[in-house]
Amino acid sequence: MRKIKLTALLLSIAALSTACTGQSENVTSAASGVTGEITISCYDTAASQAFLEEAARKFEETYPGTNVHIDTFSQMPEIKSSEQEGEQRTVILGEDDPQGRADYISKISTSLMSGEGADLLAMDVLPIDKYVQSGQLENLKEYMDGDSSFQKSDYRGNIINGLEFQNGIWFLPLDYSFNYYAYDSTLMADQTTSELGVNHAFTSNQLIELGKTAFNGENRILSAPAYISDGNGDLFSRMFREKYKEFVDFENQTANFKDGIFEELLKTISDMADQGYIAKGLRNTTDTGEYRESAENPTDRYLFKTKNNFSLVKETYPDPDLALMVSTSMVDNGIETDDEIGGMWSDEGNRVPFTYEQAYGINSNSKNKETAWAFLKFLLSYEIQSSPSMSLLSLPVHNKARMAKAESLYGMLLTESGELDEAQRQALNAYTDAVEVMSDQINGYTVRDTTIEDMVIKEAGYFFDGSKTADQVAQVLQNKVELYLNE
């Protein structure tokens, strides 16, 4: 959905993954009763299609008499290639498409209300809250508890347990991702760095307060700008999510944008930009002159940067060539060669949340729930979770598959043969150790609604470009979100 930049190396790995099969363990042999046709529906074609097609083929081989249909909605992103300094570079561009998401959600919602729809639904953009309230998703906790072949101990328990919502578990993620902060070790004083590390967690406000002790007016505290019009990597979107439950109450179907907290959030972020702590950012792709997009040769330093788990590859194997090859963010993170892990990103409720690329729920209207559950279990199996077609940018929830995926990732990134030397294996061990220690801190999942987020991001832009006051934006959002929740 968001604009994403990948280098030629990562693109070649992604292309290779659709044709390769990884190390695998045998999947449970075909069981009686697993038969018939099912359909899986998902919005994000780029993230899901190749993976699901491979899984469907293997499932049909394992369970003769089954047929799995994949229904994707979004367009594949545009791919552009160019040559720079004798090297071939490839960029994958996928523009954010709020209208496309809205059209897809409308299509799925209409089919569900008519008692139809796909058997399995990808929860990539769908309104989980609304579907739970209307009884359109199966409670998967009952499936897991009632199926002796499903071993919860095979998976990260804090991820599965963090899915509890409205007295049930309504979808299961195949993968998870987390955000963390890195700090520039050349800019931070010893007394400040003692408060940082893999075992710490911070909200944006806490980190900024910590950064003020080392701020000298030259290097910004955060690499994230105040606002970006697609909500990808900006401070506003992050701080809004940190306070999500203060603004949207799904259980009671109420909105809360008019008690002053949201207006204060807008003004606080604007003040931070005015004081030079952060850049002002972008709106409608117009550069304010204070923020650059993904500089090829960065010259800026920032006290703190927000990164995701994939960035840990660079933190644990700081080879300068690799740093140039692995680029997945549109946000200019500046010089990264002196970065150290600062701590996990936390919300205002002292929760360290996770996100996912792929997660699936079972349609309560499905005529073949048994086969739908069998396929969902299959997607969570070691064989499928360790497949090279699984996203490089997130972590499998299956514990053994996560370790196998890490070794495969390092082999593809660092060597031509796939065999790691001693230094590379030490880096791999440092990476897996960091992933597990940081993953241990995850203690929840924030149920969000992409329709509401699209409204908030769009309306907030009118404040940051000066078109509306904070109070006017808050009033519009109060009316729009309240109306949406009660539709």
Residue pairs with C-beta under 8 A, 6 or more apart in sequence:
1 44
1 74
1 94
1 96
1 97
1 101
1 125
2 94
2 96
2 230
2 232
2 330
3 93
3 94
3 95
3 96
3 230
3 232
3 330
4 77
4 92
4 93
4 94
4 328
4 329
4 330
5 91
5 92
5 93
5 294
5 327
5 328
5 329
5 330
6 14
6 90
6 91
6 92
6 327
6 328
7 89
7 90
7 324
7 325
7 326
7 327
8 81
8 87
8 88
8 89
8 90
9 325
9 326
9 413
10 325
10 326
10 328
10 392
11 79
11 90
11 92
13 392
13 412
13 413
14 392
16 388
16 412
17 50
17 387
17 388
17 389
17 390
17 392
18 50
18 54
18 388
18 389
20 388
20 389
21 387
21 388
22 386
22 387
22 388
22 404
22 405
22 408
23 386
23 404
23 408
24 382
24 383
24 386
24 387
25 382
25 383
25 400
26 383
27 58
27 62
27 378
27 381
27 382
27 383
27 384
28 149
28 381
29 62
30 62
30 63
30 64
31 63
31 149
31 374
33 370
34 63
34 65
34 66
34 370
34 371
34 374
35 63
35 65
35 66
35 371
36 65
36 66
36 67
36 368
36 371
37 66
37 67
37 68
37 69
37 368
37 371
38 66
38 67
38 68
38 69
38 118
38 119
38 120
38 366
38 368
38 371
38 372
38 375
39 68
39 69
39 70
39 71
39 118
39 119
39 120
40 52
40 56
40 68
40 69
40 70
40 71
40 118
40 119
40 120
40 121
40 122
40 360
40 375
41 71
41 72
41 73
41 108
41 117
41 118
41 120
41 121
41 122
42 48
42 52
42 70
42 71
42 72
42 73
42 121
42 122
42 124
42 358
43 72
43 73
43 74
43 100
43 101
43 104
43 122
43 124
43 125
43 126
44 72
44 74
44 122
44 124
44 125
44 357
45 72
45 73
45 74
45 75
45 76
46 74
46 76
46 77
46 92
46 94
47 124
47 357
47 358
47 391
48 70
48 72
48 122
48 124
48 358
49 70
49 72
49 76
50 389
51 358
51 387
51 389
51 390
51 391
52 70
53 70
54 384
54 387
54 389
55 68
55 375
55 378
55 379
55 384
55 387
56 68
56 69
56 70
56 375
58 378
58 383
58 384
59 66
59 68
59 374
59 375
59 378
60 66
60 67
60 68
62 378
63 371
63 374
66 371
66 375
68 375
71 118
73 100
73 104
73 107
74 97
74 100
74 104
75 100
77 92
77 93
77 94
78 92
78 93
78 94
79 90
79 91
79 92
79 93
80 90
80 91
80 93
81 88
81 89
81 90
81 91
82 88
82 89
82 91
83 89
84 296
95 230
96 230
96 231
96 232
98 454
98 458
101 125
101 450
101 451
101 454
102 451
102 454
104 125
105 125
105 126
105 127
105 450
105 451
108 117
108 118
108 121
108 126
109 127
109 130
111 117
111 118
112 131
112 134
112 136
112 363
112 365
115 365
116 365
117 363
117 365
117 366
118 363
119 362
119 363
119 366
119 367
119 368
119 369
119 371
119 372
120 360
120 361
120 362
120 363
120 366
120 372
120 375
120 376
121 131
121 137
121 171
121 360
121 361
121 362
121 363
122 358
122 359
122 360
123 171
123 359
123 360
123 361
124 357
124 358
124 359
125 450
127 449
127 450
127 451
128 137
128 165
128 170
128 171
128 361
128 447
128 449
129 250
129 447
129 449
130 449
131 137
131 170
131 361
132 165
132 166
132 168
132 170
133 166
133 250
133 253
135 364
136 363
136 364
136 365
137 170
137 171
137 361
137 362
137 363
137 364
138 170
138 361
138 362
138 363
138 364
138 366
138 369
139 168
139 169
139 170
140 168
140 169
140 170
140 171
140 172
140 361
140 362
140 376
141 164
141 168
141 169
142 168
143 150
143 362
143 373
144 150
144 152
144 169
147 373
147 377
149 377
150 377
152 160
154 382
154 398
154 399
154 400
155 380
155 397
155 398
155 399
156 176
156 397
156 399
156 402
156 439
156 442
158 439
158 440
158 442
158 443
159 173
159 176
159 354
159 397
159 442
159 445
160 169
160 172
160 397
162 353
162 354
162 442
162 443
162 444
162 445
163 169
163 170
163 171
163 172
163 173
163 445
165 445
165 447
166 250
166 251
170 361
171 359
171 360
171 361
172 359
172 360
172 361
172 376
172 380
172 397
173 356
173 358
173 359
173 397
174 356
174 357
174 358
174 359
174 360
174 379
174 380
174 385
174 390
174 396
174 397
175 356
175 357
175 358
175 390
175 391
175 394
175 395
175 396
175 397
176 354
176 355
176 356
176 394
176 395
176 397
176 439
176 442
177 308
177 309
177 310
177 354
177 355
177 356
177 357
177 393
177 394
177 395
178 308
178 309
178 344
178 345
178 352
178 353
178 354
178 355
178 438
178 439
178 442
179 306
179 307
179 308
179 344
179 345
180 306
180 307
180 308
180 309
180 311
180 312
180 341
180 342
180 343
180 344
180 345
180 438
181 196
181 202
181 207
181 304
181 305
181 306
181 307
181 341
181 342
181 343
181 344
181 345
182 304
182 305
182 307
182 311
182 315
182 336
182 339
182 340
182 341
182 342
183 193
183 196
183 303
183 304
183 305
183 339
183 340
183 342
184 219
184 301
184 302
184 303
184 304
184 305
184 335
184 338
184 339
185 193
185 338
185 339
185 340
186 301
186 338
187 214
187 219
187 301
187 303
188 196
188 214
188 303
189 213
189 214
192 210
192 213
192 214
193 340
195 210
196 340
196 341
196 342
196 343
197 341
197 342
197 343
198 341
198 343
198 344
198 434
198 437
198 438
199 343
199 437
199 441
200 342
200 343
200 344
201 343
201 344
201 345
201 346
201 350
201 352
201 441
202 210
202 342
202 343
202 344
202 345
202 346
203 242
203 345
203 346
203 347
203 348
204 222
204 235
204 238
204 239
204 242
205 239
206 346
207 221
207 222
207 304
207 342
207 343
208 221
208 222
208 272
208 277
211 221
211 222
211 277
211 303
211 304
212 221
212 277
214 303
215 221
215 277
215 303
217 276
219 300
219 301
219 302
219 303
220 276
220 277
220 278
220 279
220 300
220 302
220 303
221 277
221 278
221 302
221 303
221 304
222 235
222 277
222 278
222 302
222 303
222 304
222 305
222 306
223 300
223 302
223 304
223 305
223 306
223 331
223 332
223 333
223 334
224 233
224 234
224 235
224 238
224 278
224 305
224 306
224 331
225 233
225 234
225 235
225 273
225 278
225 279
225 280
225 281
225 282
225 290
225 291
225 331
226 234
226 235
226 236
226 269
226 270
226 272
226 273
226 278
226 279
226 280
226 281
226 464
227 234
227 235
227 236
227 269
227 280
227 281
227 282
227 283
227 460
227 461
227 464
228 234
228 237
228 281
228 282
228 283
228 330
229 282
229 283
229 284
229 285
229 457
229 461
230 457
231 237
231 453
231 457
232 330
232 331
233 306
233 329
233 330
233 331
234 281
235 269
235 272
235 278
236 265
236 266
236 269
236 457
236 460
236 464
237 453
237 457
238 306
238 345
239 265
239 269
240 247
240 265
240 456
240 460
241 347
241 446
241 448
242 346
242 347
242 348
243 261
243 265
243 347
243 348
244 347
244 446
244 448
245 349
245 446
246 256
246 261
246 348
247 255
247 256
247 257
247 261
247 262
247 481
248 255
248 256
248 449
248 452
248 481
248 485
249 255
249 256
250 447
250 449
250 485
253 485
253 486
254 482
254 485
255 477
255 478
255 481
255 482
255 485
256 262
256 478
257 474
257 475
257 477
257 478
257 481
258 474
258 475
258 478
262 470
262 473
262 474
262 477
263 470
263 471
263 473
263 474
264 470
266 460
266 463
266 464
266 470
266 473
266 474
267 470
269 278
270 463
270 464
272 278
273 279
273 280
273 281
273 290
279 288
279 290
279 291
280 288
280 290
280 291
280 464
281 288
281 290
281 291
281 464
282 288
282 291
282 293
283 461
283 464
283 465
284 461
287 293
291 332
292 332
293 330
293 331
293 332
294 327
294 329
294 330
294 331
294 332
295 332
295 334
298 332
298 333
298 334
298 335
298 336
299 334
299 335
300 332
300 334
300 335
301 334
301 335
302 333
302 334
304 342
305 333
305 334
305 336
305 339
306 331
306 345
307 315
307 329
307 333
308 328
308 393
309 394
309 395
309 435
309 438
310 326
310 328
310 392
310 393
310 394
311 326
311 328
312 341
312 431
312 434
312 435
312 438
313 322
313 326
313 409
313 410
313 413
313 431
314 322
314 323
314 326
314 336
314 339
315 339
315 340
315 341
315 434
316 427
316 428
316 430
316 431
316 434
317 410
317 414
317 424
317 427
317 431
318 337
320 337
322 413
322 414
323 336
323 337
325 413
326 413
328 393
341 434
341 438
344 352
344 438
344 441
345 352
346 352
347 353
347 446
349 444
351 443
351 444
351 446
352 441
352 442
352 443
352 444
353 442
353 444
353 445
353 446
354 442
354 445
356 394
357 391
357 393
357 394
358 391
360 376
360 379
362 369
362 372
362 373
362 376
363 372
366 372
378 384
379 385
380 397
380 398
381 398
382 398
382 400
382 401
382 404
384 390
385 396
385 397
385 398
385 401
385 402
385 405
386 396
386 398
386 400
386 401
386 404
386 405
386 408
388 408
390 396
390 405
392 409
395 402
395 405
395 435
395 439
396 402
396 405
402 435
403 432
406 428
406 431
406 432
406 435
407 420
407 428
408 418
410 420
410 424
410 427
410 428
410 431
411 418
411 419
411 420
412 418
414 420
414 424
414 427
415 421
415 424
420 428
451 484
452 481
452 484
455 477
455 480
455 481
455 484
456 477
456 481
459 468
459 473
459 476
459 477
459 480
460 473
462 468
462 472
462 473
463 469
463 470
463 473
468 476
